[in-house]
Amino acid sequence: MAADIFCQIIAGTLDTEVVWRDETVVAFLDHRPVFKGHVLVCPARHVESLLDLPGELMQPLLATAQRVARAMGPALGADGSFVAMNNVVSQSVPHLHVHVVPRSKGDGLRGFFWPRTRYAAGEEADYAARLRVALDTP
């Protein structure tokens, strides 16, 4: 079976804007963000769903999602964040991931309707760089 797209990103065989990486967790920009700066936080090793997540990865995964959410204010001017995880149903990639979406008052997001946007040329790298600075990563 071929590696899923997130395993390819984690392995470095598929290019994306990584904002955080350590030995257990990788966080990168969603290529179709709800709002610009939308980050996906994944275990570095393949874990298909929350039901498969080993206990030793729970704390690092959630701690990284919290750290990314905290960085969105200073990095992006966000008022808060929306943090969510699909589990099997609506999980577009069979690799566990936590969505961390920057939010602003009046941004129009209601319930679980997630409109998508696109980055302008060069804009994705700028958003990633701003988040890396706030996360204090190279």
CNS distance restraints for C-alpha pairs under 8 A (distance, minus, plus):
assign (resid   3 and name CA) (resid   7 and name CA) 5.73 0.50 0.50
assign (resid   3 and name CA) (resid   8 and name CA) 6.33 0.50 0.50
assign (resid   4 and name CA) (resid   8 and name CA) 6.40 0.50 0.50
assign (resid   4 and name CA) (resid  93 and name CA) 7.08 0.50 0.50
assign (resid   4 and name CA) (resid  94 and name CA) 7.04 0.50 0.50
assign (resid   4 and name CA) (resid  95 and name CA) 7.23 0.50 0.50
assign (resid   5 and name CA) (resid   9 and name CA) 6.29 0.50 0.50
assign (resid   5 and name CA) (resid  14 and name CA) 7.66 0.50 0.50
assign (resid   5 and name CA) (resid  93 and name CA) 7.28 0.50 0.50
assign (resid   6 and name CA) (resid  10 and name CA) 6.07 0.50 0.50
assign (resid   6 and name CA) (resid  42 and name CA) 7.95 0.50 0.50
assign (resid   6 and name CA) (resid  93 and name CA) 7.53 0.50 0.50
assign (resid   6 and name CA) (resid  95 and name CA) 6.64 0.50 0.50
assign (resid   7 and name CA) (resid  11 and name CA) 5.99 0.50 0.50
assign (resid   7 and name CA) (resid  44 and name CA) 7.73 0.50 0.50
assign (resid   7 and name CA) (resid  45 and name CA) 7.58 0.50 0.50
assign (resid   7 and name CA) (resid  46 and name CA) 6.63 0.50 0.50
assign (resid   7 and name CA) (resid  95 and name CA) 7.81 0.50 0.50
assign (resid   8 and name CA) (resid  12 and name CA) 6.15 0.50 0.50
assign (resid   8 and name CA) (resid  13 and name CA) 5.21 0.50 0.50
assign (resid   8 and name CA) (resid  14 and name CA) 5.36 0.50 0.50
assign (resid   9 and name CA) (resid  13 and name CA) 6.01 0.50 0.50
assign (resid   9 and name CA) (resid  14 and name CA) 4.73 0.50 0.50
assign (resid   9 and name CA) (resid  15 and name CA) 6.29 0.50 0.50
assign (resid   9 and name CA) (resid  16 and name CA) 6.77 0.50 0.50
assign (resid  10 and name CA) (resid  26 and name CA) 6.85 0.50 0.50
assign (resid  10 and name CA) (resid  44 and name CA) 6.31 0.50 0.50
assign (resid  16 and name CA) (resid  28 and name CA) 6.97 0.50 0.50
assign (resid  16 and name CA) (resid  29 and name CA) 7.26 0.50 0.50
assign (resid  17 and name CA) (resid  28 and name CA) 5.50 0.50 0.50
assign (resid  17 and name CA) (resid  29 and name CA) 5.69 0.50 0.50
assign (resid  17 and name CA) (resid 124 and name CA) 7.27 0.50 0.50
assign (resid  17 and name CA) (resid 125 and name CA) 6.45 0.50 0.50
assign (resid  17 and name CA) (resid 128 and name CA) 5.88 0.50 0.50
assign (resid  18 and name CA) (resid  26 and name CA) 7.29 0.50 0.50
assign (resid  18 and name CA) (resid  27 and name CA) 5.86 0.50 0.50
assign (resid  18 and name CA) (resid  28 and name CA) 4.08 0.50 0.50
assign (resid  18 and name CA) (resid  29 and name CA) 6.57 0.50 0.50
assign (resid  18 and name CA) (resid 128 and name CA) 6.89 0.50 0.50
assign (resid  19 and name CA) (resid  26 and name CA) 7.90 0.50 0.50
assign (resid  19 and name CA) (resid  27 and name CA) 5.62 0.50 0.50
assign (resid  19 and name CA) (resid  28 and name CA) 5.25 0.50 0.50
assign (resid  19 and name CA) (resid  29 and name CA) 7.26 0.50 0.50
assign (resid  19 and name CA) (resid 128 and name CA) 5.68 0.50 0.50
assign (resid  19 and name CA) (resid 129 and name CA) 7.30 0.50 0.50
assign (resid  19 and name CA) (resid 131 and name CA) 6.14 0.50 0.50
assign (resid  19 and name CA) (resid 132 and name CA) 4.99 0.50 0.50
assign (resid  19 and name CA) (resid 135 and name CA) 7.66 0.50 0.50
assign (resid  19 and name CA) (resid 137 and name CA) 7.40 0.50 0.50
assign (resid  20 and name CA) (resid  25 and name CA) 7.76 0.50 0.50
assign (resid  20 and name CA) (resid  26 and name CA) 5.66 0.50 0.50
assign (resid  20 and name CA) (resid  27 and name CA) 4.94 0.50 0.50
assign (resid  20 and name CA) (resid  28 and name CA) 6.90 0.50 0.50
assign (resid  20 and name CA) (resid 132 and name CA) 6.81 0.50 0.50
assign (resid  20 and name CA) (resid 135 and name CA) 7.29 0.50 0.50
assign (resid  20 and name CA) (resid 137 and name CA) 6.57 0.50 0.50
assign (resid  21 and name CA) (resid  25 and name CA) 5.84 0.50 0.50
assign (resid  21 and name CA) (resid  26 and name CA) 4.41 0.50 0.50
assign (resid  21 and name CA) (resid  27 and name CA) 6.34 0.50 0.50
assign (resid  22 and name CA) (resid  26 and name CA) 6.53 0.50 0.50
assign (resid  23 and name CA) (resid  44 and name CA) 6.85 0.50 0.50
assign (resid  24 and name CA) (resid  43 and name CA) 5.81 0.50 0.50
assign (resid  24 and name CA) (resid  44 and name CA) 5.00 0.50 0.50
assign (resid  24 and name CA) (resid  45 and name CA) 7.12 0.50 0.50
assign (resid  24 and name CA) (resid  57 and name CA) 7.20 0.50 0.50
assign (resid  24 and name CA) (resid  60 and name CA) 6.99 0.50 0.50
assign (resid  24 and name CA) (resid  61 and name CA) 7.84 0.50 0.50
assign (resid  25 and name CA) (resid  41 and name CA) 6.97 0.50 0.50
assign (resid  25 and name CA) (resid  42 and name CA) 5.68 0.50 0.50
assign (resid  25 and name CA) (resid  43 and name CA) 4.54 0.50 0.50
assign (resid  25 and name CA) (resid  44 and name CA) 4.77 0.50 0.50
assign (resid  25 and name CA) (resid  60 and name CA) 6.87 0.50 0.50
assign (resid  25 and name CA) (resid  61 and name CA) 6.19 0.50 0.50
assign (resid  25 and name CA) (resid  64 and name CA) 7.35 0.50 0.50
assign (resid  26 and name CA) (resid  41 and name CA) 5.86 0.50 0.50
assign (resid  26 and name CA) (resid  42 and name CA) 5.41 0.50 0.50
assign (resid  26 and name CA) (resid  43 and name CA) 6.34 0.50 0.50
assign (resid  26 and name CA) (resid  44 and name CA) 5.72 0.50 0.50
assign (resid  27 and name CA) (resid  39 and name CA) 6.41 0.50 0.50
assign (resid  27 and name CA) (resid  40 and name CA) 5.47 0.50 0.50
assign (resid  27 and name CA) (resid  41 and name CA) 4.23 0.50 0.50
assign (resid  27 and name CA) (resid  42 and name CA) 6.22 0.50 0.50
assign (resid  27 and name CA) (resid  64 and name CA) 7.97 0.50 0.50
assign (resid  28 and name CA) (resid  39 and name CA) 5.40 0.50 0.50
assign (resid  28 and name CA) (resid  40 and name CA) 5.48 0.50 0.50
assign (resid  28 and name CA) (resid  41 and name CA) 6.70 0.50 0.50
assign (resid  28 and name CA) (resid 128 and name CA) 7.83 0.50 0.50
assign (resid  29 and name CA) (resid  33 and name CA) 7.68 0.50 0.50
assign (resid  29 and name CA) (resid  37 and name CA) 6.50 0.50 0.50
assign (resid  29 and name CA) (resid  38 and name CA) 5.82 0.50 0.50
assign (resid  29 and name CA) (resid  39 and name CA) 4.40 0.50 0.50
assign (resid  29 and name CA) (resid  40 and name CA) 6.12 0.50 0.50
assign (resid  29 and name CA) (resid 124 and name CA) 7.83 0.50 0.50
assign (resid  29 and name CA) (resid 128 and name CA) 6.86 0.50 0.50
assign (resid  30 and name CA) (resid  37 and name CA) 7.92 0.50 0.50
assign (resid  30 and name CA) (resid  38 and name CA) 5.73 0.50 0.50
assign (resid  30 and name CA) (resid  39 and name CA) 5.45 0.50 0.50
assign (resid  30 and name CA) (resid  40 and name CA) 5.95 0.50 0.50
assign (resid  31 and name CA) (resid 118 and name CA) 7.51 0.50 0.50
assign (resid  32 and name CA) (resid 116 and name CA) 5.88 0.50 0.50
assign (resid  32 and name CA) (resid 117 and name CA) 6.07 0.50 0.50
assign (resid  32 and name CA) (resid 118 and name CA) 5.94 0.50 0.50
assign (resid  33 and name CA) (resid  37 and name CA) 7.16 0.50 0.50
assign (resid  33 and name CA) (resid  38 and name CA) 5.21 0.50 0.50
assign (resid  33 and name CA) (resid  39 and name CA) 7.93 0.50 0.50
assign (resid  33 and name CA) (resid 116 and name CA) 5.53 0.50 0.50
assign (resid  33 and name CA) (resid 117 and name CA) 5.72 0.50 0.50
assign (resid  33 and name CA) (resid 118 and name CA) 6.77 0.50 0.50
assign (resid  34 and name CA) (resid  38 and name CA) 6.44 0.50 0.50
assign (resid  34 and name CA) (resid 101 and name CA) 6.97 0.50 0.50
assign (resid  34 and name CA) (resid 114 and name CA) 5.89 0.50 0.50
assign (resid  34 and name CA) (resid 115 and name CA) 5.67 0.50 0.50
assign (resid  34 and name CA) (resid 116 and name CA) 4.54 0.50 0.50
assign (resid  34 and name CA) (resid 117 and name CA) 6.08 0.50 0.50
assign (resid  35 and name CA) (resid 101 and name CA) 6.62 0.50 0.50
assign (resid  35 and name CA) (resid 102 and name CA) 6.62 0.50 0.50
assign (resid  35 and name CA) (resid 103 and name CA) 7.78 0.50 0.50
assign (resid  35 and name CA) (resid 116 and name CA) 7.11 0.50 0.50
assign (resid  35 and name CA) (resid 117 and name CA) 6.57 0.50 0.50
assign (resid  36 and name CA) (resid 102 and name CA) 7.57 0.50 0.50
assign (resid  36 and name CA) (resid 117 and name CA) 7.49 0.50 0.50
assign (resid  36 and name CA) (resid 118 and name CA) 7.79 0.50 0.50
assign (resid  36 and name CA) (resid 119 and name CA) 7.14 0.50 0.50
assign (resid  36 and name CA) (resid 127 and name CA) 7.34 0.50 0.50
assign (resid  37 and name CA) (resid  72 and name CA) 7.82 0.50 0.50
assign (resid  37 and name CA) (resid  76 and name CA) 7.37 0.50 0.50
assign (resid  37 and name CA) (resid 101 and name CA) 6.83 0.50 0.50
assign (resid  37 and name CA) (resid 102 and name CA) 6.41 0.50 0.50
assign (resid  37 and name CA) (resid 127 and name CA) 5.80 0.50 0.50
assign (resid  37 and name CA) (resid 128 and name CA) 7.22 0.50 0.50
assign (resid  37 and name CA) (resid 131 and name CA) 7.88 0.50 0.50
assign (resid  38 and name CA) (resid  99 and name CA) 7.05 0.50 0.50
assign (resid  38 and name CA) (resid 100 and name CA) 5.80 0.50 0.50
assign (resid  38 and name CA) (resid 101 and name CA) 4.40 0.50 0.50
assign (resid  38 and name CA) (resid 102 and name CA) 6.25 0.50 0.50
assign (resid  39 and name CA) (resid  68 and name CA) 7.81 0.50 0.50
assign (resid  39 and name CA) (resid  99 and name CA) 5.92 0.50 0.50
assign (resid  39 and name CA) (resid 100 and name CA) 5.16 0.50 0.50
assign (resid  39 and name CA) (resid 101 and name CA) 6.38 0.50 0.50
assign (resid  40 and name CA) (resid  97 and name CA) 5.90 0.50 0.50
assign (resid  40 and name CA) (resid  98 and name CA) 5.49 0.50 0.50
assign (resid  40 and name CA) (resid  99 and name CA) 4.85 0.50 0.50
assign (resid  40 and name CA) (resid 100 and name CA) 6.32 0.50 0.50
assign (resid  41 and name CA) (resid  61 and name CA) 7.08 0.50 0.50
assign (resid  41 and name CA) (resid  64 and name CA) 7.22 0.50 0.50
assign (resid  41 and name CA) (resid  65 and name CA) 6.21 0.50 0.50
assign (resid  41 and name CA) (resid  97 and name CA) 5.32 0.50 0.50
assign (resid  41 and name CA) (resid  98 and name CA) 5.00 0.50 0.50
assign (resid  41 and name CA) (resid  99 and name CA) 6.60 0.50 0.50
assign (resid  41 and name CA) (resid 100 and name CA) 7.58 0.50 0.50
assign (resid  42 and name CA) (resid  61 and name CA) 6.91 0.50 0.50
assign (resid  42 and name CA) (resid  95 and name CA) 7.51 0.50 0.50
assign (resid  42 and name CA) (resid  96 and name CA) 6.00 0.50 0.50
assign (resid  42 and name CA) (resid  97 and name CA) 4.55 0.50 0.50
assign (resid  42 and name CA) (resid  98 and name CA) 6.57 0.50 0.50
assign (resid  43 and name CA) (resid  47 and name CA) 6.85 0.50 0.50
assign (resid  43 and name CA) (resid  57 and name CA) 7.20 0.50 0.50
assign (resid  43 and name CA) (resid  61 and name CA) 6.42 0.50 0.50
assign (resid  43 and name CA) (resid  96 and name CA) 7.00 0.50 0.50
assign (resid  43 and name CA) (resid  97 and name CA) 7.39 0.50 0.50
assign (resid  46 and name CA) (resid  95 and name CA) 6.28 0.50 0.50
assign (resid  46 and name CA) (resid  96 and name CA) 7.85 0.50 0.50
assign (resid  47 and name CA) (resid  52 and name CA) 6.11 0.50 0.50
assign (resid  47 and name CA) (resid  53 and name CA) 6.08 0.50 0.50
assign (resid  47 and name CA) (resid  95 and name CA) 5.56 0.50 0.50
assign (resid  47 and name CA) (resid  96 and name CA) 5.72 0.50 0.50
assign (resid  48 and name CA) (resid  52 and name CA) 6.34 0.50 0.50
assign (resid  48 and name CA) (resid  53 and name CA) 7.85 0.50 0.50
assign (resid  48 and name CA) (resid  94 and name CA) 5.14 0.50 0.50
assign (resid  48 and name CA) (resid  95 and name CA) 4.28 0.50 0.50
assign (resid  48 and name CA) (resid  96 and name CA) 5.19 0.50 0.50
assign (resid  49 and name CA) (resid  53 and name CA) 6.61 0.50 0.50
assign (resid  49 and name CA) (resid  87 and name CA) 5.77 0.50 0.50
assign (resid  49 and name CA) (resid  88 and name CA) 6.47 0.50 0.50
assign (resid  49 and name CA) (resid  94 and name CA) 7.04 0.50 0.50
assign (resid  49 and name CA) (resid  95 and name CA) 6.31 0.50 0.50
assign (resid  49 and name CA) (resid  96 and name CA) 4.75 0.50 0.50
assign (resid  50 and name CA) (resid  87 and name CA) 6.24 0.50 0.50
assign (resid  50 and name CA) (resid  96 and name CA) 6.34 0.50 0.50
assign (resid  53 and name CA) (resid  57 and name CA) 6.66 0.50 0.50
assign (resid  53 and name CA) (resid  58 and name CA) 6.91 0.50 0.50
assign (resid  54 and name CA) (resid  58 and name CA) 6.87 0.50 0.50
assign (resid  55 and name CA) (resid  59 and name CA) 7.78 0.50 0.50
assign (resid  56 and name CA) (resid  60 and name CA) 7.77 0.50 0.50
assign (resid  57 and name CA) (resid  61 and name CA) 6.04 0.50 0.50
assign (resid  58 and name CA) (resid  62 and name CA) 6.16 0.50 0.50
assign (resid  59 and name CA) (resid  63 and name CA) 5.77 0.50 0.50
assign (resid  60 and name CA) (resid  64 and name CA) 6.01 0.50 0.50
assign (resid  61 and name CA) (resid  65 and name CA) 6.33 0.50 0.50
assign (resid  62 and name CA) (resid  66 and name CA) 6.12 0.50 0.50
assign (resid  63 and name CA) (resid  67 and name CA) 6.13 0.50 0.50
assign (resid  64 and name CA) (resid  68 and name CA) 6.11 0.50 0.50
assign (resid  65 and name CA) (resid  69 and name CA) 6.14 0.50 0.50
assign (resid  65 and name CA) (resid  83 and name CA) 7.86 0.50 0.50
assign (resid  65 and name CA) (resid  98 and name CA) 6.99 0.50 0.50
assign (resid  65 and name CA) (resid 100 and name CA) 6.69 0.50 0.50
assign (resid  66 and name CA) (resid  70 and name CA) 6.11 0.50 0.50
assign (resid  67 and name CA) (resid  71 and name CA) 6.24 0.50 0.50
assign (resid  67 and name CA) (resid 135 and name CA) 7.26 0.50 0.50
assign (resid  68 and name CA) (resid  72 and name CA) 6.51 0.50 0.50
assign (resid  68 and name CA) (resid 100 and name CA) 7.16 0.50 0.50
assign (resid  68 and name CA) (resid 131 and name CA) 7.81 0.50 0.50
assign (resid  68 and name CA) (resid 135 and name CA) 7.02 0.50 0.50
assign (resid  69 and name CA) (resid  73 and name CA) 7.81 0.50 0.50
assign (resid  69 and name CA) (resid  80 and name CA) 7.47 0.50 0.50
assign (resid  69 and name CA) (resid  81 and name CA) 6.02 0.50 0.50
assign (resid  69 and name CA) (resid  83 and name CA) 7.88 0.50 0.50
assign (resid  69 and name CA) (resid 100 and name CA) 6.24 0.50 0.50
assign (resid  69 and name CA) (resid 101 and name CA) 7.73 0.50 0.50
assign (resid  69 and name CA) (resid 102 and name CA) 7.44 0.50 0.50
assign (resid  71 and name CA) (resid  75 and name CA) 5.84 0.50 0.50
assign (resid  71 and name CA) (resid  76 and name CA) 8.00 0.50 0.50
assign (resid  71 and name CA) (resid 131 and name CA) 6.53 0.50 0.50
assign (resid  71 and name CA) (resid 134 and name CA) 5.30 0.50 0.50
assign (resid  71 and name CA) (resid 135 and name CA) 6.16 0.50 0.50
assign (resid  72 and name CA) (resid  76 and name CA) 5.24 0.50 0.50
assign (resid  72 and name CA) (resid  77 and name CA) 6.69 0.50 0.50
assign (resid  72 and name CA) (resid  78 and name CA) 5.66 0.50 0.50
assign (resid  72 and name CA) (resid  80 and name CA) 7.39 0.50 0.50
assign (resid  72 and name CA) (resid  81 and name CA) 7.50 0.50 0.50
assign (resid  72 and name CA) (resid 102 and name CA) 6.11 0.50 0.50
assign (resid  72 and name CA) (resid 131 and name CA) 7.02 0.50 0.50
assign (resid  72 and name CA) (resid 134 and name CA) 7.83 0.50 0.50
assign (resid  73 and name CA) (resid  77 and name CA) 4.69 0.50 0.50
assign (resid  73 and name CA) (resid  78 and name CA) 4.46 0.50 0.50
assign (resid  73 and name CA) (resid  79 and name CA) 6.09 0.50 0.50
assign (resid  73 and name CA) (resid  80 and name CA) 6.75 0.50 0.50
assign (resid  74 and name CA) (resid  78 and name CA) 7.54 0.50 0.50
assign (resid  74 and name CA) (resid 134 and name CA) 6.69 0.50 0.50
assign (resid  75 and name CA) (resid 130 and name CA) 5.34 0.50 0.50
assign (resid  75 and name CA) (resid 131 and name CA) 5.47 0.50 0.50
assign (resid  75 and name CA) (resid 133 and name CA) 7.54 0.50 0.50
assign (resid  75 and name CA) (resid 134 and name CA) 5.66 0.50 0.50
assign (resid  76 and name CA) (resid 102 and name CA) 7.72 0.50 0.50
assign (resid  76 and name CA) (resid 127 and name CA) 7.77 0.50 0.50
assign (resid  76 and name CA) (resid 130 and name CA) 7.32 0.50 0.50
assign (resid  76 and name CA) (resid 131 and name CA) 7.63 0.50 0.50
assign (resid  78 and name CA) (resid 102 and name CA) 5.57 0.50 0.50
assign (resid  78 and name CA) (resid 103 and name CA) 5.47 0.50 0.50
assign (resid  78 and name CA) (resid 104 and name CA) 5.36 0.50 0.50
assign (resid  79 and name CA) (resid 102 and name CA) 7.62 0.50 0.50
assign (resid  79 and name CA) (resid 103 and name CA) 5.85 0.50 0.50
assign (resid  79 and name CA) (resid 104 and name CA) 4.82 0.50 0.50
assign (resid  79 and name CA) (resid 105 and name CA) 6.70 0.50 0.50
assign (resid  80 and name CA) (resid 102 and name CA) 6.15 0.50 0.50
assign (resid  80 and name CA) (resid 103 and name CA) 5.07 0.50 0.50
assign (resid  80 and name CA) (resid 104 and name CA) 6.44 0.50 0.50
assign (resid  81 and name CA) (resid 100 and name CA) 6.51 0.50 0.50
assign (resid  81 and name CA) (resid 101 and name CA) 5.30 0.50 0.50
assign (resid  81 and name CA) (resid 102 and name CA) 4.46 0.50 0.50
assign (resid  81 and name CA) (resid 103 and name CA) 4.74 0.50 0.50
assign (resid  81 and name CA) (resid 104 and name CA) 7.94 0.50 0.50
assign (resid  82 and name CA) (resid  99 and name CA) 7.64 0.50 0.50
assign (resid  82 and name CA) (resid 100 and name CA) 5.81 0.50 0.50
assign (resid  82 and name CA) (resid 101 and name CA) 5.00 0.50 0.50
assign (resid  82 and name CA) (resid 102 and name CA) 6.50 0.50 0.50
assign (resid  82 and name CA) (resid 103 and name CA) 6.55 0.50 0.50
assign (resid  83 and name CA) (resid  98 and name CA) 6.90 0.50 0.50
assign (resid  83 and name CA) (resid  99 and name CA) 5.48 0.50 0.50
assign (resid  83 and name CA) (resid 100 and name CA) 4.62 0.50 0.50
assign (resid  83 and name CA) (resid 101 and name CA) 6.36 0.50 0.50
assign (resid  84 and name CA) (resid  98 and name CA) 5.77 0.50 0.50
assign (resid  84 and name CA) (resid  99 and name CA) 5.13 0.50 0.50
assign (resid  84 and name CA) (resid 100 and name CA) 6.80 0.50 0.50
assign (resid  85 and name CA) (resid  96 and name CA) 7.98 0.50 0.50
assign (resid  85 and name CA) (resid  97 and name CA) 6.40 0.50 0.50
assign (resid  85 and name CA) (resid  98 and name CA) 4.82 0.50 0.50
assign (resid  85 and name CA) (resid  99 and name CA) 6.08 0.50 0.50
assign (resid  86 and name CA) (resid  90 and name CA) 6.02 0.50 0.50
assign (resid  86 and name CA) (resid  91 and name CA) 5.21 0.50 0.50
assign (resid  86 and name CA) (resid  97 and name CA) 7.88 0.50 0.50
assign (resid  86 and name CA) (resid  98 and name CA) 7.86 0.50 0.50
assign (resid  87 and name CA) (resid  91 and name CA) 5.92 0.50 0.50
assign (resid  87 and name CA) (resid  96 and name CA) 7.68 0.50 0.50
assign (resid  88 and name CA) (resid  94 and name CA) 7.39 0.50 0.50
assign (resid 103 and name CA) (resid 107 and name CA) 6.76 0.50 0.50
assign (resid 109 and name CA) (resid 113 and name CA) 7.08 0.50 0.50
assign (resid 109 and name CA) (resid 114 and name CA) 6.98 0.50 0.50
assign (resid 109 and name CA) (resid 115 and name CA) 7.92 0.50 0.50
assign (resid 119 and name CA) (resid 123 and name CA) 5.69 0.50 0.50
assign (resid 119 and name CA) (resid 124 and name CA) 5.72 0.50 0.50
assign (resid 120 and name CA) (resid 124 and name CA) 7.29 0.50 0.50
assign (resid 122 and name CA) (resid 126 and name CA) 6.80 0.50 0.50
assign (resid 123 and name CA) (resid 127 and name CA) 6.40 0.50 0.50
assign (resid 124 and name CA) (resid 128 and name CA) 6.24 0.50 0.50
assign (resid 125 and name CA) (resid 129 and name CA) 6.01 0.50 0.50
assign (resid 126 and name CA) (resid 130 and name CA) 6.21 0.50 0.50
assign (resid 127 and name CA) (resid 131 and name CA) 6.34 0.50 0.50
assign (resid 128 and name CA) (resid 132 and name CA) 6.12 0.50 0.50
assign (resid 129 and name CA) (resid 133 and name CA) 6.25 0.50 0.50
assign (resid 130 and name CA) (resid 134 and name CA) 6.41 0.50 0.50
assign (resid 131 and name CA) (resid 135 and name CA) 6.02 0.50 0.50
assign (resid 132 and name CA) (resid 136 and name CA) 5.80 0.50 0.50
assign (resid 132 and name CA) (resid 137 and name CA) 5.11 0.50 0.50
assign (resid 132 and name CA) (resid 138 and name CA) 6.58 0.50 0.50
assign (resid 133 and name CA) (resid 137 and name CA) 6.23 0.50 0.50
assign (resid 133 and name CA) (resid 138 and name CA) 7.58 0.50 0.50
